Amino acid sequence: MFVLPEDLPLELTPFAFLVGTWEGTGVISFDGAEHEFKQRVEFSHDGHNVLTYVSSAQLMDEKETALPSELGYWRLARKIEAADAGPGLLPGVGELSIKTREDLETIRNTEGGFDIQVSTLHPGGTAELYNGKIKGARVDLASFAGTAFDGAKYYRHSTRLYGLVENALLWVWEIAMPGSDLKPHASARLERIA
């Protein structure tokens, strides 16, 4: 049974089902074949109104080949206020306008969920920005923008879907390489371990 973390900031309650450490296996497509991998994902927070995302994975081959890790931040899509931290290490000034559950309800979208924004960094020099929606225990993301250092490998568009099904976190990732349409890239089933 899922229990809402006691120290979860109010703005992160729509993400509550994600908070924790997850492990499991999945399938990734490359080189014209499908390969099994294992993955560990952690969603956490440091008391601020953003969720931190960390993913590590490795192929389930003889060498246990490491796959690229990912780091990211997940947040509700709303106008930035003086009370929000940044840029850089600057602290926020004043109080956030979302102080009660009623305040949170005012930013619910017309579909009954919340609009969200996700930023993800890859070690190969690529960064992704996603717009999306969270409703209940489902997250839909579509890349808004991506950027890469000169010489970095990149793709032009991607979508991700996350959902809690029978207490397991299932996810699917599709990417569109330059000059091609969206195609399945990877998917996994993860179980909460902490």
C-alpha positions as CSV (number, residue, x, y, z in Angstrom):
1,M,0.0,0.0,0.0
2,F,1.2,3.5,-0.9
3,V,1.7,6.0,1.9
4,L,2.1,9.7,1.2
5,P,5.6,10.8,2.5
6,E,5.1,13.1,5.5
7,D,7.8,15.6,4.4
8,L,6.6,16.0,0.8
9,P,6.2,19.6,-0.2
10,L,2.6,20.5,-1.1
11,E,3.5,21.2,-4.8
12,L,4.9,17.7,-5.1
13,T,1.8,15.8,-4.0
14,P,0.7,15.1,-7.6
15,F,4.1,13.3,-7.9
16,A,3.8,11.3,-4.6
17,F,3.3,7.9,-6.3
18,L,6.7,8.3,-7.9
19,V,8.7,9.1,-4.8
20,G,11.1,6.3,-3.8
21,T,13.6,4.0,-5.3
22,W,12.6,1.6,-8.1
23,E,14.4,-1.4,-9.7
24,G,13.5,-3.7,-12.5
25,T,14.1,-4.8,-16.0
26,G,13.2,-3.7,-19.5
27,V,14.0,-3.9,-23.2
28,I,16.0,-1.4,-25.3
29,S,16.1,-1.4,-29.1
30,F,19.3,-0.6,-31.0
31,D,21.4,-2.2,-33.7
32,G,18.3,-3.7,-35.2
33,A,17.7,-5.9,-32.1
34,E,16.1,-5.8,-28.7
35,H,18.3,-6.1,-25.6
36,E,17.4,-6.7,-22.0
37,F,18.6,-4.3,-19.4
38,K,18.2,-3.7,-15.7
39,Q,17.5,-0.3,-14.2
40,R,17.4,1.6,-10.9
41,V,15.5,4.9,-10.7
42,E,15.2,7.2,-7.7
43,F,12.7,10.0,-7.4
44,S,13.4,12.2,-4.3
45,H,13.3,15.8,-3.1
46,D,15.3,18.1,-0.8
47,G,12.3,20.0,0.6
48,H,12.0,22.3,-2.4
49,N,9.1,22.2,-4.9
50,V,11.0,20.0,-7.5
51,L,11.4,16.3,-7.7
52,T,14.8,15.0,-8.4
53,Y,15.2,12.1,-10.9
54,V,18.2,9.8,-11.2
55,S,18.4,6.7,-13.4
56,S,21.2,4.2,-13.9
57,A,21.0,1.1,-16.1
58,Q,23.1,-1.7,-17.5
59,L,22.6,-4.3,-20.2
60,M,22.0,-7.9,-19.0
61,D,24.8,-9.2,-21.1
62,E,28.0,-11.1,-20.1
63,K,29.8,-7.8,-19.5
64,E,26.9,-6.0,-17.7
65,T,27.6,-3.1,-20.1
66,A,26.7,0.2,-18.4
67,L,24.1,2.3,-20.2
68,P,24.0,6.1,-20.0
69,S,22.6,7.5,-16.8
70,E,20.1,10.3,-16.6
71,L,19.6,13.2,-14.1
72,G,16.6,15.4,-14.0
73,Y,14.1,17.7,-12.3
74,W,10.3,17.4,-12.4
75,R,8.1,20.2,-11.5
76,L,4.5,21.6,-11.9
77,A,4.3,24.0,-14.8
78,R,3.4,27.3,-13.3
79,K,4.7,30.9,-13.5
80,I,8.0,31.3,-11.6
81,E,7.7,33.5,-8.5
82,A,10.2,35.6,-6.5
83,A,9.9,32.9,-3.8
84,D,11.3,30.2,-6.2
85,A,15.1,29.6,-6.0
86,G,17.4,30.7,-8.7
87,P,18.9,31.5,-11.0
88,G,22.1,29.8,-9.9
89,L,22.4,29.4,-6.2
90,L,20.2,32.4,-5.3
91,P,17.5,31.6,-2.8
92,G,13.9,32.6,-3.3
93,V,12.5,35.7,-1.6
94,G,9.2,35.7,0.2
95,E,6.6,32.9,0.3
96,L,5.3,30.7,-2.5
97,S,1.7,31.4,-3.5
98,I,0.7,27.7,-3.3
99,K,0.3,27.3,0.5
100,T,-2.9,25.1,0.8
101,R,-4.5,22.3,-1.1
102,E,-7.1,24.8,-2.4
103,D,-4.2,26.9,-3.8
104,L,-2.9,23.8,-5.6
105,E,-6.3,23.0,-7.0
106,T,-6.3,26.4,-8.8
107,I,-3.6,25.2,-11.2
108,R,-5.3,21.9,-12.1
109,N,-5.7,21.7,-15.9
110,T,-9.0,21.3,-17.8
111,E,-8.4,17.5,-18.0
112,G,-8.4,17.2,-14.2
113,G,-4.6,16.7,-13.8
114,F,-1.6,19.1,-13.7
115,D,0.7,20.4,-16.4
116,I,4.3,19.6,-15.7
117,Q,7.8,20.4,-16.9
118,V,10.8,18.0,-16.8
119,S,14.4,18.7,-17.6
120,T,16.8,15.8,-18.2
121,L,20.6,15.7,-18.6
122,H,22.5,12.9,-20.3
123,P,26.3,12.3,-19.8
124,G,27.0,12.5,-23.6
125,G,26.3,16.2,-23.6
126,T,22.6,16.3,-24.4
127,A,19.8,18.0,-22.4
128,E,16.1,17.6,-22.9
129,L,13.1,19.7,-21.8
130,Y,9.7,18.1,-21.7
131,N,6.2,19.5,-21.3
132,G,3.7,17.1,-20.0
133,K,0.7,16.2,-17.9
134,I,0.3,14.2,-14.7
135,K,-3.1,12.8,-13.8
136,G,-3.6,10.3,-11.0
137,A,-0.7,7.8,-11.4
138,R,0.0,8.5,-15.1
139,V,2.6,10.9,-16.7
140,D,2.7,11.8,-20.4
141,L,5.7,13.8,-21.6
142,A,6.7,15.1,-25.0
143,S,10.0,16.9,-25.7
144,F,9.6,20.7,-26.0
145,A,13.3,21.3,-26.8
146,G,16.6,19.6,-26.8
147,T,20.1,20.8,-27.0
148,A,23.5,19.2,-27.3
149,F,27.1,20.2,-27.3
150,D,28.9,20.2,-30.6
151,G,29.6,16.7,-31.6
152,A,27.1,15.1,-29.1
153,K,24.7,12.4,-30.3
154,Y,21.1,13.6,-30.3
155,Y,17.6,13.0,-31.5
156,R,15.1,15.5,-32.7
157,H,12.0,14.5,-30.6
158,S,10.9,12.1,-27.9
159,T,8.0,11.1,-25.8
160,R,7.8,9.2,-22.5
161,L,4.9,7.6,-20.6
162,Y,5.0,6.6,-17.0
163,G,2.3,4.8,-15.1
164,L,1.7,2.9,-11.8
165,V,0.1,-0.4,-12.7
166,E,-0.5,-3.0,-9.9
167,N,2.1,-1.2,-7.7
168,A,4.8,-1.4,-10.4
169,L,6.1,1.6,-12.3
170,L,5.9,1.0,-16.0
171,W,7.5,3.4,-18.5
172,V,7.9,3.6,-22.3
173,W,10.2,5.9,-24.2
174,E,10.0,6.7,-27.9
175,I,12.5,8.7,-29.9
176,A,12.7,10.2,-33.4
177,M,16.2,10.3,-34.8
178,P,17.0,13.1,-37.3
179,G,15.1,12.4,-40.5
180,S,12.8,9.7,-38.9
181,D,9.5,9.4,-37.0
182,L,9.0,8.3,-33.4
183,K,10.0,4.7,-32.8
184,P,10.1,2.6,-29.6
185,H,13.4,3.0,-27.8
186,A,13.0,1.5,-24.4
187,S,10.5,0.3,-21.8
188,A,10.7,-1.2,-18.4
189,R,8.8,-2.5,-15.4
190,L,10.1,-1.3,-12.0
191,E,9.2,-2.4,-8.5
192,R,9.5,-0.1,-5.5
193,I,12.4,-1.2,-3.2
194,A,12.4,1.8,-0.9
